[in-house]
Amino acid sequence: MQLEEEQKLHLEHTLAWLRRELSEMQLQDQQLLEKLLQLHTSMQELKVECAYWESSDPSRETIRARARSSSEDMGAPVPTGGSAPSLKGETSRRNSIP
């Protein structure tokens, strides 16, 4: 009888831990979605601005403008080492098992 009770308590503890982890992951998913939407909006705004400037100066060299507007040259430089920067206020995921 005692073994069954211990197994039941262990199972309940494990399920509670899984529920907490799932809840945390759902929150992180929501934060990532919000960040993705912000980035998408920013990219759209930059595309509109770039198109405006390209069309407003017809004497500008198209090849140079196209080379500079490539995705590799826009925004912040890509980090070359270490871990990716985390979102503001985001805690990193841990691999913990109860």
ChimeraX commands (.cxc) that place a marker at each C-alpha (Angstrom):
marker #1 position 0.00,0.00,0.00 radius 0.5
marker #1 position 2.74,2.46,0.93 radius 0.5
marker #1 position 4.54,1.88,-2.39 radius 0.5
marker #1 position 1.37,2.73,-4.32 radius 0.5
marker #1 position 0.96,5.95,-2.32 radius 0.5
marker #1 position 4.57,6.93,-2.98 radius 0.5
marker #1 position 4.14,6.26,-6.68 radius 0.5
marker #1 position 0.94,8.28,-6.73 radius 0.5
marker #1 position 2.61,11.21,-4.94 radius 0.5
marker #1 position 5.58,11.05,-7.30 radius 0.5
marker #1 position 3.25,11.02,-10.31 radius 0.5
marker #1 position 1.28,13.99,-8.96 radius 0.5
marker #1 position 4.51,15.88,-8.32 radius 0.5
marker #1 position 5.74,15.14,-11.83 radius 0.5
marker #1 position 2.44,16.22,-13.39 radius 0.5
marker #1 position 2.51,19.48,-11.43 radius 0.5
marker #1 position 6.06,20.13,-12.65 radius 0.5
marker #1 position 5.03,19.41,-16.24 radius 0.5
marker #1 position 2.10,21.82,-15.94 radius 0.5
marker #1 position 4.42,24.58,-14.66 radius 0.5
marker #1 position 6.90,23.94,-17.47 radius 0.5
marker #1 position 4.14,23.98,-20.08 radius 0.5
marker #1 position 2.78,27.22,-18.69 radius 0.5
marker #1 position 6.25,28.78,-18.82 radius 0.5
marker #1 position 6.76,27.60,-22.38 radius 0.5
marker #1 position 3.40,29.06,-23.43 radius 0.5
marker #1 position 4.42,32.41,-21.96 radius 0.5
marker #1 position 7.73,32.29,-23.82 radius 0.5
marker #1 position 5.90,31.40,-27.04 radius 0.5
marker #1 position 3.68,34.45,-26.60 radius 0.5
marker #1 position 6.72,36.69,-25.99 radius 0.5
marker #1 position 8.44,35.32,-29.08 radius 0.5
marker #1 position 5.32,35.86,-31.18 radius 0.5
marker #1 position 5.08,39.47,-30.01 radius 0.5
marker #1 position 8.76,40.04,-30.84 radius 0.5
marker #1 position 8.33,38.43,-34.25 radius 0.5
marker #1 position 5.38,40.70,-35.02 radius 0.5
marker #1 position 7.41,43.75,-33.96 radius 0.5
marker #1 position 10.28,42.69,-36.19 radius 0.5
marker #1 position 7.92,42.10,-39.10 radius 0.5
marker #1 position 6.41,45.57,-38.68 radius 0.5
marker #1 position 9.87,47.14,-38.52 radius 0.5
marker #1 position 10.95,45.32,-41.66 radius 0.5
marker #1 position 7.86,46.49,-43.53 radius 0.5
marker #1 position 8.50,50.09,-42.45 radius 0.5
marker #1 position 12.13,49.86,-43.58 radius 0.5
marker #1 position 11.07,48.46,-46.96 radius 0.5
marker #1 position 8.66,51.36,-47.48 radius 0.5
marker #1 position 11.30,53.89,-46.43 radius 0.5
marker #1 position 13.92,52.28,-48.68 radius 0.5
marker #1 position 11.53,52.28,-51.65 radius 0.5
marker #1 position 10.75,55.94,-51.03 radius 0.5
marker #1 position 14.41,56.96,-51.00 radius 0.5
marker #1 position 15.24,54.86,-54.04 radius 0.5
marker #1 position 12.38,56.39,-56.02 radius 0.5
marker #1 position 13.09,59.95,-54.88 radius 0.5
marker #1 position 16.63,60.02,-56.30 radius 0.5
marker #1 position 16.68,58.65,-59.86 radius 0.5
marker #1 position 20.36,59.56,-60.32 radius 0.5
marker #1 position 21.32,57.07,-57.64 radius 0.5
marker #1 position 23.10,53.93,-58.83 radius 0.5
marker #1 position 20.64,51.05,-58.70 radius 0.5
marker #1 position 23.32,48.39,-58.27 radius 0.5
marker #1 position 24.90,50.06,-55.22 radius 0.5
marker #1 position 21.50,50.70,-53.66 radius 0.5
marker #1 position 20.47,47.11,-54.19 radius 0.5
marker #1 position 23.69,45.80,-52.68 radius 0.5
marker #1 position 23.25,47.95,-49.59 radius 0.5
marker #1 position 19.62,47.01,-49.14 radius 0.5
marker #1 position 20.37,43.31,-48.87 radius 0.5
marker #1 position 19.26,41.69,-45.64 radius 0.5
marker #1 position 22.86,41.03,-44.60 radius 0.5
marker #1 position 23.68,44.75,-44.50 radius 0.5
marker #1 position 20.56,46.07,-42.77 radius 0.5
marker #1 position 20.21,46.47,-39.04 radius 0.5
marker #1 position 22.61,45.32,-36.38 radius 0.5
marker #1 position 25.58,43.12,-37.26 radius 0.5
marker #1 position 25.15,39.40,-36.84 radius 0.5
marker #1 position 26.90,38.14,-33.68 radius 0.5
marker #1 position 29.87,35.92,-34.49 radius 0.5
marker #1 position 30.21,33.98,-31.28 radius 0.5
marker #1 position 28.62,33.09,-27.99 radius 0.5
marker #1 position 24.95,32.65,-27.42 radius 0.5
marker #1 position 22.23,34.60,-29.16 radius 0.5
marker #1 position 21.06,37.71,-27.33 radius 0.5
marker #1 position 17.98,37.09,-25.25 radius 0.5
marker #1 position 14.81,39.10,-25.41 radius 0.5
marker #1 position 14.47,41.97,-22.99 radius 0.5
marker #1 position 13.20,40.61,-19.68 radius 0.5
marker #1 position 13.26,37.04,-20.89 radius 0.5
marker #1 position 14.67,34.32,-18.70 radius 0.5
marker #1 position 16.53,31.50,-20.33 radius 0.5
marker #1 position 15.04,28.03,-20.43 radius 0.5
marker #1 position 16.55,25.56,-18.10 radius 0.5
marker #1 position 16.67,21.84,-18.52 radius 0.5
marker #1 position 15.47,20.75,-15.12 radius 0.5
marker #1 position 13.80,17.54,-14.20 radius 0.5
marker #1 position 11.94,17.08,-10.92 radius 0.5
marker link #1:1,2 radius 0.2
marker link #1:2,3 radius 0.2
marker link #1:3,4 radius 0.2
marker link #1:4,5 radius 0.2
marker link #1:5,6 radius 0.2
marker link #1:6,7 radius 0.2
marker link #1:7,8 radius 0.2
marker link #1:8,9 radius 0.2
marker link #1:9,10 radius 0.2
marker link #1:10,11 radius 0.2
marker link #1:11,12 radius 0.2
marker link #1:12,13 radius 0.2
marker link #1:13,14 radius 0.2
marker link #1:14,15 radius 0.2
marker link #1:15,16 radius 0.2
marker link #1:16,17 radius 0.2
marker link #1:17,18 radius 0.2
marker link #1:18,19 radius 0.2
marker link #1:19,20 radius 0.2
marker link #1:20,21 radius 0.2
marker link #1:21,22 radius 0.2
marker link #1:22,23 radius 0.2
marker link #1:23,24 radius 0.2
marker link #1:24,25 radius 0.2
marker link #1:25,26 radius 0.2
marker link #1:26,27 radius 0.2
marker link #1:27,28 radius 0.2
marker link #1:28,29 radius 0.2
marker link #1:29,30 radius 0.2
marker link #1:30,31 radius 0.2
marker link #1:31,32 radius 0.2
marker link #1:32,33 radius 0.2
marker link #1:33,34 radius 0.2
marker link #1:34,35 radius 0.2
marker link #1:35,36 radius 0.2
marker link #1:36,37 radius 0.2
marker link #1:37,38 radius 0.2
marker link #1:38,39 radius 0.2
marker link #1:39,40 radius 0.2
marker link #1:40,41 radius 0.2
marker link #1:41,42 radius 0.2
marker link #1:42,43 radius 0.2
marker link #1:43,44 radius 0.2
marker link #1:44,45 radius 0.2
marker link #1:45,46 radius 0.2
marker link #1:46,47 radius 0.2
marker link #1:47,48 radius 0.2
marker link #1:48,49 radius 0.2
marker link #1:49,50 radius 0.2
marker link #1:50,51 radius 0.2
marker link #1:51,52 radius 0.2
marker link #1:52,53 radius 0.2
marker link #1:53,54 radius 0.2
marker link #1:54,55 radius 0.2
marker link #1:55,56 radius 0.2
marker link #1:56,57 radius 0.2
marker link #1:57,58 radius 0.2
marker link #1:58,59 radius 0.2
marker link #1:59,60 radius 0.2
marker link #1:60,61 radius 0.2
marker link #1:61,62 radius 0.2
marker link #1:62,63 radius 0.2
marker link #1:63,64 radius 0.2
marker link #1:64,65 radius 0.2
marker link #1:65,66 radius 0.2
marker link #1:66,67 radius 0.2
marker link #1:67,68 radius 0.2
marker link #1:68,69 radius 0.2
marker link #1:69,70 radius 0.2
marker link #1:70,71 radius 0.2
marker link #1:71,72 radius 0.2
marker link #1:72,73 radius 0.2
marker link #1:73,74 radius 0.2
marker link #1:74,75 radius 0.2
marker link #1:75,76 radius 0.2
marker link #1:76,77 radius 0.2
marker link #1:77,78 radius 0.2
marker link #1:78,79 radius 0.2
marker link #1:79,80 radius 0.2
marker link #1:80,81 radius 0.2
marker link #1:81,82 radius 0.2
marker link #1:82,83 radius 0.2
marker link #1:83,84 radius 0.2
marker link #1:84,85 radius 0.2
marker link #1:85,86 radius 0.2
marker link #1:86,87 radius 0.2
marker link #1:87,88 radius 0.2
marker link #1:88,89 radius 0.2
marker link #1:89,90 radius 0.2
marker link #1:90,91 radius 0.2
marker link #1:91,92 radius 0.2
marker link #1:92,93 radius 0.2
marker link #1:93,94 radius 0.2
marker link #1:94,95 radius 0.2
marker link #1:95,96 radius 0.2
marker link #1:96,97 radius 0.2
marker link #1:97,98 radius 0.2
view
